[in-house]
Amino acid sequence: MIAYDAPPIGETRFDLKGQAYRRAYTRCTLCHHWYAQHDLDLSGLYEGAYVSSTYGNRMRQTFERIISLPPAQSDNAGRAASVLAFAASRFASEMRPKLLDIGSGLAVFPAKMKQSGWRCTALDPDPEAARHARETVGVDVVTGSLMDVPRELLGQHDVITFNKVLEHVEDPVGMLARALELLAPGGFVYVEVPDGDGAASLGAGREEFFIEHHHVFSPASLALTAERAGLSVTRIERLREPSSKFTLRAFLVRPEAP
């Protein structure tokens, strides 16, 4: 178990509205998944507080800094290269895939994929993040939660991406199952989540264990999460990103018919 009675260094100081800061993580002895344990109400975190607390009025400035990083220093460049390579193995070369990026945040990923000719839609529950994606990046935008936005408003997509998103939700299985409903035939889902055991090897102060994360994954627990959602894992990669984050990448597809 890892326990906290104060925010670790580097964690965003969210307004907890008077709630005492006490929380912990426990680790499954079988699959090594880390579960957050606390009584804190974080329900309003992504309706404005997350973006405003994390970036303030620096969204565009932060976006421009990240998007201009050299590839060797950029998590986003590595992410885009990995998705493009996997897509090349599945799609015709002349295809312009439709991408739905869930929880787009700063929208650096759809911005990069747009540069490669992809048709991108950013989905984010935060109106400020949605406005930023529309005005700064110039992609299609839907404001809302994946679990609440009507299916007909989202349509079908060739690629659906969750970049550091599933750890923020209480029900990652339900989130992936919802994505499966929106996945076009032959498409795939790309997932990035924090790697718990990699992070824990360097101590409890790692950002992978910050307050906003309900889950911190292992390769086994990520595979189990995907399978419970009705998806088949084709590849899981374990990496240390240029930012120093311990990360798991996974490519998920519909199971082949028997």
C-alpha positions, 0 to 999 in steps of 0.5 A, a space after each residue: 500500500 501507498 498512503 498520502 496525507 498531503 499532496 506530493 511535490 508536483 501534484 496540482 493543488 485542486 480545490 477539494 472544498 474543505 475535504 481532508 486530504 487522505 488517500 491511498 493505493 492498494 495493489 492487486 497481488 495477482 494482476 499488479 493493478 493499483 487501486 485508489 482508495 479514498 472518500 474524496 468527492 472528485 466528481 467536478 474535477 473535469 468540468 472546468 477545475 482540471 484545466 483551469 487548475 492545471 494550465 490556468 490561462 497558459 493553454 495555448 502557451 503550453 500547447 505551443 511549447 509541447 508541439 514544438 519539442 524535438 521528436 527525441 524530447 516529445 512524448 507526443 511525437 513518439 505516440 503519433 509515430 507509434 499510432 501511424 506505424 500501426 495504422 500503416 499495417 492495417 489501412 490502405 496507404 491512400 486512406 485518411 483515417 477518422 480519429 476520435 481522441 477522447 479527453 483531448 485536453 491540450 489537443 497536441 495529439 489530434 494536432 499532430 495527426 491532423 498534420 499527417 492528413 487524418 480527419 480528427 475529432 476531439 472530445 472533452 468534457 471541459 468547455 475551455 479545452 473544447 474551445 482550445 481544440 476548435 480555435 487553436 488546433 482547428 479540429 472538429 470538437 464535441 464537448 461532453 463525456 464519452 459516456 453521455 454524448 449520444 452515439 449518433 452525435 459521435 458517429 463511427 471512427 477508424 481509430 479511437 484514442 485514450 491518451 492518459 485518460 482511462 486512469 482518470 475514470 472509475 469505470 475504464 471497462 465501461 469506457 472502452 466498451 462504449 468506444 467499441 460501439 463507435 469503432 468502424 470495421 477494421 479499426 482499432 483503439 489506442 490506449 496509453 496509461 501509467 505503468 504502476 510498477 515502473 513508477 513505484 520502483 522510484 517511490 510514492 511521489 511519482 506523478 503516476 500516483 497523483 490524486 486524479 488517478 483512480 487506477 494505475 495499470 500493469 500489462 496484465 491489468 490493462 489486458 484484462 480491462 480490454 478483454 472485459 470490454 470486448 476488445 482483443 489486445 494485439 500489442 502492449 508496450 512498456 516504455 519510459 517516455 522522454 518526460 520520464 513518465 512510466 507508460 503502457 501503450 496498447 493497441 486493441 481491436 475487435 476479436 476475430 469471429 470464430 
